[in-house]
Structures are given as C-alpha cells and as structure tokens.
Amino acid sequence: MDRHAEGTITSITGIQQAIADSYGEQIDYWSIYYLLHDKMKLLYGLLEDSPRFTHDPNRLKHIIQFLFKYAYALNLEKNNEAIICYMDESYVSIGHQVQPIELVWAYVKGYIAKQFSSSRTLQQLIEQTKKGFNGDGVGHEGVSADMVRKMISHTHKYCNMLIDDLLLKGTIDDIKNADGYKQADEKEEDDDEDDDINTGAVNGNE
C-alpha cells in the first residue's frame, strides 16, 4: 500500500490483490475497472481508457480507501455482522423523491425561477438564492426545520413504497433492524399531510 499512498503507478490487479490480501475478499476485476473509469473519472479526474494510473496521491488514496471500506463491508455481511443495502438501478432515476436534500433544493429553485428576468444579474441571483432558503419576508417561507422533517418523512415513506415490491422485501424500518430507530412520531404517522408535501411547489409547478 505504500506504492498507492505515494501515488506511483498501480494497476487494477494490484488493487484487487491488496484487497484480497487484507480482507480475503475477491472483488471482480471489471467491477473495479468500471468503478474507476465510469463512476469516478469525473470526480477524481481519472483517465478514460487506461487501466493504469499515475495521479495525485490523494485522489488515488481516496479510491483505495473506498474499495477497502467496501471489501470490509462485504466481509462483515458475509459473517452476518452487518447488512449492506442495495438499490436496484431501475429506481435511481426517481432522484428527488428518495432524497430529502433534493426536495429542499427543488423548493428553493422553484422560488428562484419565479424571480427570473432577462436582466437579472449574478448578484441578484445570489440574493434570490439566499431568500429561497431563508424566506423573503413577503410570501415565500424559508426552509424550516418542520419543512425538512416533513420532507424526510415523505422520502422515508416513498422508499418504503419502493421496497415493498415483489423484487424486494421488507421496509426501511426492517432493514435498520434496531428498536432504537423505531421512534417515529405517531401523530405524524397518521397525518396524511406528510404524504402530500407541497409537491407542486417542490417541483416548481404550482
């Protein structure tokens, strides 16, 4: 691993062997290859067509750390010490419906879009973005703790709906497998409003 830390040339097979030596896990060559090329090339600036890399040692270090954590998680799962949750690729396109932060950002963007004018300056855009988050003191409510709580509840229930599928089993609560996490607000559970967050405003379609 010293070679990797120094940022000297390494190879996918070298990474593969290091993981096998450290954790006894064999991660498929092509899984690592596609991870490096297709999933991380933009984030870490990796080359598109070469299986060998000479890059900033910090970038390579982050990739190695990710792969080692993944191998470690696989090891725990194999020994029934942890559960790894997977999401079917067909659900990835759902996007904002399963990510609270995307709902927050959509709400803010909806406000910004309504303020558009062809003469808008960058400084005006910055100020409007701030008002989108904090409120404008007129008719637009800023992002509040209560609003975020409802968005989290909405996405939680949406995820449960996806998991309650013939191809999947259980719910988020079951996957957590810990009583300590099952402290949901009973009033909120019975409140249909949480299922109907102002989606028109969230999606910018009032």
C-alpha positions in Angstrom: 0.0 0.0 0.0 3.0 2.3 0.3 3.1 2.5 -3.5 -0.5 3.6 -3.6 0.0 6.2 -0.9 2.9 7.6 -2.8 0.8 7.9 -6.0 3.1 5.8 -8.1 1.8 3.7 -10.9 -0.5 1.0 -9.8 -2.9 -1.4 -11.6 -6.4 -2.7 -11.1 -4.9 -6.2 -10.5 -2.7 -4.7 -7.8 -5.6 -3.1 -6.1 -7.5 -6.3 -6.4 -4.7 -8.3 -4.8 -4.2 -5.8 -2.0 -7.9 -6.2 -1.1 -7.7 -9.9 -1.2 -4.6 -9.9 1.0 -6.1 -7.6 3.5 -9.7 -8.8 3.7 -9.8 -12.1 2.0 -12.4 -10.7 -0.5 -12.2 -11.2 -4.2 -13.7 -8.2 -6.0 -14.2 -8.8 -9.7 -11.6 -7.1 -11.9 -14.2 -5.5 -14.1 -16.2 -4.2 -11.2 -13.1 -2.2 -10.0 -12.3 -1.2 -13.6 -15.8 0.3 -14.2 -15.9 1.8 -10.8 -12.6 3.7 -11.6 -13.5 4.6 -15.1 -17.2 5.2 -15.3 -18.1 6.2 -11.8 -15.1 8.1 -10.6 -13.3 9.5 -13.6 -15.1 12.9 -13.3 -14.8 13.0 -9.5 -11.2 12.1 -9.4 -10.0 13.1 -12.8 -9.0 9.6 -13.9 -8.1 8.7 -17.5 -10.9 7.2 -19.6 -9.1 4.4 -21.4 -6.2 3.2 -19.4 -6.2 0.6 -16.6 -3.1 2.1 -15.2 -2.9 5.4 -13.3 -0.3 7.9 -12.3 -2.1 10.6 -10.4 -2.3 12.8 -7.4 -1.7 10.5 -4.5 -4.6 11.9 -2.6 -7.0 11.1 -5.4 -5.7 7.6 -5.6 -5.8 7.3 -1.8 -9.5 8.1 -1.7 -10.3 5.5 -4.3 -8.3 2.8 -2.4 -10.0 3.8 0.8 -13.4 3.4 -0.8 -12.6 0.0 -2.2 -11.2 -1.2 1.1 -14.3 0.0 3.0 -16.4 -1.8 0.5 -14.4 -5.0 0.9 -14.6 -4.7 4.7 -18.4 -4.2 4.5 -18.7 -7.3 2.3 -16.7 -9.3 4.9 -19.0 -8.1 7.7 -22.1 -9.0 5.7 -20.7 -12.5 4.9 -20.2 -13.1 8.7 -23.7 -11.8 9.4 -22.3 -8.9 11.4 -23.9 -6.2 9.2 -26.3 -5.6 6.4 -25.5 -3.9 3.1 -28.5 -2.2 1.5 -28.6 -2.2 -2.3 -30.8 -0.1 -4.6 -32.0 -1.5 -7.9 -30.7 0.6 -10.8 -34.3 1.0 -12.1 -35.0 3.2 -9.1 -32.1 5.5 -9.4 -34.0 7.7 -12.0 -36.5 8.6 -9.2 -34.0 11.1 -7.9 -35.5 13.7 -5.7 -38.3 11.5 -4.4 -35.9 9.5 -2.3 -33.5 12.3 -1.3 -34.7 14.9 1.2 -31.9 17.4 0.2 -33.2 17.2 -3.4 -36.7 18.2 -2.2 -35.2 21.1 -0.3 -33.2 22.3 -3.3 -36.2 21.9 -5.6 -38.2 24.1 -3.2 -35.6 26.8 -3.3 -35.1 26.6 -7.1 -38.9 26.9 -7.5 -38.7 30.3 -5.8 -35.6 31.4 -7.8 -37.3 30.5 -11.1 -40.3 32.7 -10.2 -38.0 35.7 -9.8 -36.4 35.3 -13.2 -36.0 38.3 -15.5 -33.8 38.7 -18.6 -31.9 41.5 -16.9 -31.1 39.5 -13.7 -27.5 39.9 -12.6 -25.3 37.4 -10.8 -25.6 39.4 -7.5 -29.4 39.4 -7.8 -29.3 35.6 -8.3 -27.2 35.2 -5.2 -29.6 37.3 -3.2 -32.6 35.4 -4.5 -31.0 32.1 -3.7 -30.5 33.3 -0.1 -34.1 34.4 0.1 -35.1 31.0 -1.3 -33.5 29.3 1.7 -34.3 32.0 4.3 -37.6 33.4 3.1 -38.3 36.8 1.5 -40.4 38.3 4.3 -43.4 38.6 1.9 -45.0 35.5 0.7 -42.2 32.9 0.5 -41.5 30.8 3.6 -37.9 29.9 4.1 -36.7 26.3 4.6 -37.7 25.5 8.2 -36.9 22.5 10.5 -40.6 21.5 10.3 -40.5 21.6 6.5 -37.3 19.4 6.4 -38.9 17.0 8.9 -41.9 16.5 6.6 -39.6 16.1 3.6 -37.6 13.4 5.4 -40.8 11.6 6.4 -42.0 11.9 2.8 -38.9 10.3 1.3 -38.9 7.6 4.1 -42.4 6.5 3.1 -41.5 6.7 -0.6 -38.5 4.4 0.0 -40.8 2.0 1.9 -43.2 2.0 -1.0 -40.3 1.1 -3.4 -39.0 -1.6 -1.1 -42.5 -3.1 -0.7 -42.1 -4.6 -4.1 -42.2 -8.2 -5.4 -38.5 -7.9 -6.2 -37.6 -6.6 -2.7 -38.5 -7.5 0.8 -39.1 -5.5 4.0 -39.1 -1.8 4.7 -36.5 0.7 5.8 -37.6 0.1 9.4 -37.0 -3.6 9.0 -33.6 -3.1 7.3 -32.5 -0.9 10.3 -33.2 -3.9 12.5 -32.8 -1.8 15.6 -35.6 -0.8 18.0 -33.8 2.4 18.8 -34.5 3.7 15.3 -38.2 3.0 15.5 -39.2 6.1 17.4 -41.4 7.6 14.8 -43.9 10.3 15.8 -47.3 8.5 16.0 -49.1 11.7 15.1 -47.0 12.1 12.0 -47.7 8.5 11.0 -51.4 9.3 10.9 -51.1 12.6 9.2 -51.8 12.4 5.5 -50.3 15.8 5.0 -46.8 14.3 5.3 -47.5 12.2 2.3 -48.6 15.2 0.3 -45.8 17.7 0.8 -46.5 20.7 -1.5 -45.1 18.8 -4.5 -46.3 21.5 -6.8 -44.0 24.0 -5.1 -41.3 21.5 -4.7 -41.3 20.7 -8.4 -41.8 24.3 -9.4 -45.3 23.6 -10.8 -47.8 25.5 -8.6 
